[in-house]
Amino acid sequence: MSVPTLWRDLRRFTQARVGIGRAGNAVPTSAHLDFQEAHAAARDAVWSRLDVDALRAELGPIPVLHSEVEDRRSYLLRPDLGRRLRAADREALPRTGGTVIVIADGLCASGVQRQAVPLIRELKADWPIVIVEQARVAIGDEVGEAMGAEAVVVLIGERPGLSAQDSLGVYLTWQPRRGRSDAERNCISNIRPGGISVADAAAKIHWLLRGARALGATGVALKDEMGPSGMALP
């Protein structure tokens, strides 16, 4: 069955699988093969590794830490271990205060590899940075607590989808400490060329941090009401 012109036109504006047509009760062979290829790419992205040396070459000799996970398989099976730092790494962290950036591989290291450095440069902020391998979002709480940070900004690879394997997520937590819940964070998702630009993400990070500092909290208490000009919406 041919795809109507209207659907073909709409597909120019989205990576979503819309208007792919059908062959009897199934999708066309080309659409089926495209889906299988995308699914394989997403699975590969989950197993991707962070090139720490490449990041340090661009950002300088920043500390490299590790969660309690031993390998990638354990990372996928034991999320709890990915939320905790190795004891030796935690004890070696300096007390810096202020805002700390944590670069974490997450579920898609390739997204971090591509977007983290451009975003950090766009932030134009002299904040301490650490890299944590085999990490989940909540590991930022432990890093921030150990460093005496007022806020932690976690840059982490997002779960890859069938149309995006290069997406970066940012999680902001005020007064980070072990035991914080996801309800106490603000998230900026889908940072990539086909989603939110690094310029817009950097502006939103600064806006949210100003709001967190004024309110003394992030998460459900801090509503993202940033307008196009960077001012709060009425």
C-alpha positions as CSV (number, residue, x, y, z in Angstrom):
1,M,0.0,0.0,0.0
2,S,1.5,3.4,-0.9
3,V,1.9,6.1,1.7
4,P,-0.3,9.1,1.2
5,T,1.4,12.4,0.2
6,L,0.3,14.0,3.5
7,W,2.1,11.4,5.6
8,R,5.2,11.7,3.4
9,D,5.3,15.4,4.0
10,L,4.9,15.1,7.7
11,R,7.8,12.6,7.9
12,R,10.1,15.4,6.8
13,F,9.6,17.0,10.2
14,T,10.1,14.1,12.6
15,Q,12.2,11.1,13.2
16,A,9.2,9.2,14.6
17,R,7.9,6.3,12.6
18,V,4.7,7.8,11.2
19,G,3.1,7.0,7.9
20,I,5.3,4.0,7.1
21,G,2.6,2.3,5.2
22,R,1.7,-1.4,5.3
23,A,1.9,-4.6,3.3
24,G,-1.2,-6.6,4.0
25,N,-1.4,-6.9,7.8
26,A,2.3,-6.1,8.3
27,V,4.6,-3.1,7.7
28,P,6.6,-3.0,4.5
29,T,9.9,-4.8,4.4
30,S,11.9,-1.6,4.2
31,A,10.2,-0.3,7.4
32,H,10.8,-3.6,9.2
33,L,14.5,-3.6,8.3
34,D,14.8,0.0,9.3
35,F,13.3,-0.8,12.7
36,Q,15.6,-3.8,13.2
37,E,18.6,-1.6,12.4
38,A,17.5,1.1,14.8
39,H,16.9,-1.4,17.6
40,A,20.4,-2.9,17.1
41,A,21.9,0.6,17.3
42,A,20.0,1.3,20.5
43,R,21.2,-1.9,22.1
44,D,24.8,-1.1,21.1
45,A,24.5,2.4,22.6
46,V,23.6,0.9,26.0
47,W,26.9,-1.0,25.9
48,S,29.0,1.9,24.7
49,R,32.0,3.0,26.8
50,L,33.0,6.5,27.8
51,D,36.3,7.6,26.3
52,V,37.7,9.2,29.4
53,D,41.0,10.1,27.9
54,A,39.3,12.0,25.1
55,L,37.2,14.0,27.6
56,R,40.3,14.8,29.7
57,A,42.1,15.9,26.7
58,E,39.5,18.6,26.2
59,L,38.6,19.4,29.8
60,G,42.0,19.0,31.5
61,P,43.2,16.5,34.1
62,I,39.9,16.2,36.0
63,P,39.3,13.4,38.5
64,V,38.0,10.1,37.3
65,L,35.9,8.1,39.7
66,H,34.0,4.8,39.6
67,S,30.8,3.5,41.1
68,E,30.7,0.2,42.9
69,V,29.8,-1.6,39.7
70,E,32.4,-4.1,38.5
71,D,31.4,-4.3,34.8
72,R,28.7,-3.2,32.3
73,R,26.5,-6.3,32.8
74,S,26.4,-5.6,36.6
75,Y,25.6,-2.0,35.8
76,L,22.5,-3.0,33.9
77,L,21.4,-5.6,36.5
78,R,22.2,-3.7,39.7
79,P,21.1,0.0,39.4
80,D,21.8,0.3,43.2
81,L,25.5,-0.2,42.8
82,G,25.6,2.5,40.1
83,R,24.3,5.0,42.6
84,R,27.2,4.5,45.0
85,L,30.8,5.6,44.8
86,R,33.7,3.3,45.6
87,A,34.8,4.2,49.2
88,A,38.4,5.1,48.1
89,D,37.1,7.5,45.5
90,R,34.7,9.2,47.9
91,E,37.4,9.7,50.5
92,A,39.8,11.3,47.9
93,L,37.4,14.0,46.8
94,P,38.3,17.6,47.8
95,R,35.9,19.9,49.6
96,T,35.1,22.6,47.1
97,G,31.6,23.9,47.9
98,G,29.7,25.8,45.2
99,T,28.3,24.0,42.2
100,V,29.9,20.7,41.0
101,I,29.5,19.1,37.6
102,V,29.4,15.3,37.4
103,I,29.9,13.7,34.0
104,A,28.4,10.2,34.1
105,D,28.2,7.6,31.3
106,G,24.7,6.5,32.2
107,L,22.8,4.3,29.8
108,C,24.3,5.9,26.7
109,A,27.9,6.9,26.9
110,S,28.0,7.9,23.3
111,G,25.5,10.8,24.1
112,V,27.8,12.0,26.8
113,Q,30.8,11.8,24.6
114,R,29.2,14.0,22.0
115,Q,27.3,16.6,24.0
116,A,29.0,17.0,27.4
117,V,32.0,19.1,26.4
118,P,30.0,21.5,24.2
119,L,27.5,22.0,27.0
120,I,30.2,22.6,29.6
121,R,31.9,25.2,27.3
122,E,28.5,26.9,26.7
123,L,28.0,27.1,30.5
124,K,31.0,29.4,30.8
125,A,31.3,28.6,34.5
126,D,34.4,27.8,36.5
127,W,32.9,24.9,38.4
128,P,34.7,21.8,39.6
129,I,34.2,18.8,37.3
130,V,34.5,15.0,38.0
131,I,33.9,12.0,35.7
132,V,32.2,9.0,37.2
133,E,32.2,5.7,35.2
134,Q,29.3,3.1,35.4
135,A,27.2,5.7,37.1
136,R,23.5,6.4,37.7
137,V,21.9,9.8,38.4
138,A,21.9,9.5,42.1
139,I,25.7,9.2,42.3
140,G,25.8,13.0,42.0
141,D,24.3,13.2,45.5
142,E,27.2,11.3,47.0
143,V,29.8,13.3,45.0
144,G,28.1,16.6,45.9
145,E,27.9,15.6,49.6
146,A,31.6,14.6,49.7
147,M,32.6,17.8,48.1
148,G,30.4,20.0,50.2
149,A,28.6,21.4,47.2
150,E,25.6,23.6,47.4
151,A,24.4,22.1,44.1
152,V,25.3,19.3,41.7
153,V,24.7,19.2,38.0
154,V,24.8,15.7,36.6
155,L,25.4,15.3,32.9
156,I,24.4,11.7,32.0
157,G,23.7,9.6,28.9
158,E,20.0,9.0,28.5
159,R,18.4,5.7,27.6
160,P,18.8,5.4,23.9
161,G,15.7,5.2,21.7
162,L,15.0,3.9,18.2
163,S,15.6,7.4,16.7
164,A,18.2,8.8,19.1
165,Q,21.4,7.3,20.5
166,D,23.2,10.6,21.2
167,S,21.0,12.2,23.9
168,L,22.3,13.9,27.0
169,G,20.2,14.5,30.1
170,V,21.0,17.0,32.9
171,Y,19.9,16.6,36.5
172,L,20.1,19.4,39.0
173,T,20.0,18.8,42.8
174,W,20.2,21.5,45.5
175,Q,22.1,20.6,48.7
176,P,23.0,17.1,47.4
177,R,23.3,14.3,49.9
178,R,22.7,10.6,49.9
179,G,19.0,9.7,50.2
180,R,17.7,12.5,47.9
181,S,14.9,11.3,45.7
182,D,14.2,12.0,42.1
183,A,11.3,14.3,43.2
184,E,14.1,16.6,44.5
185,R,15.8,17.1,41.2
186,N,15.1,19.1,38.0
187,C,15.7,17.5,34.7
188,I,16.6,18.8,31.3
189,S,16.2,16.0,28.7
190,N,17.0,15.3,25.1
191,I,20.0,17.6,24.7
192,R,21.3,16.8,21.2
193,P,21.4,18.3,17.7
194,G,17.8,17.0,17.0
195,G,16.5,18.1,20.4
196,I,17.4,20.8,22.9
197,S,20.5,22.8,21.8
198,V,23.4,23.1,24.2
199,A,22.9,26.9,24.2
200,D,19.3,26.5,25.4
201,A,20.3,23.8,27.9
202,A,23.0,26.0,29.3
203,A,20.7,28.9,29.7
204,K,18.1,26.7,31.5
205,I,20.7,25.3,33.8
206,H,21.7,28.8,34.9
207,W,18.1,29.8,35.3
208,L,17.3,26.8,37.4
209,L,20.3,27.3,39.6
210,R,19.3,30.9,40.3
211,G,15.9,29.7,41.2
212,A,17.2,26.9,43.4
213,R,19.5,29.4,45.2
214,A,16.6,31.8,45.8
215,L,14.2,29.0,46.9
216,G,16.6,26.7,48.6
217,A,15.3,23.7,46.8
218,T,15.1,21.9,43.4
219,G,12.6,19.3,42.1
220,V,8.9,19.6,42.5
221,A,9.3,22.7,44.6
222,L,11.1,24.6,41.7
223,K,8.8,25.0,38.7
224,D,10.5,25.4,35.3
225,E,8.8,28.7,34.3
226,M,11.6,30.1,32.2
227,G,10.4,32.2,29.3
228,P,12.0,32.6,25.9
229,S,14.0,35.7,27.2
230,G,15.3,33.9,30.3
231,M,12.8,35.7,32.5
232,A,10.1,33.9,34.6
233,L,6.8,33.5,32.9
234,P,4.0,35.6,34.5
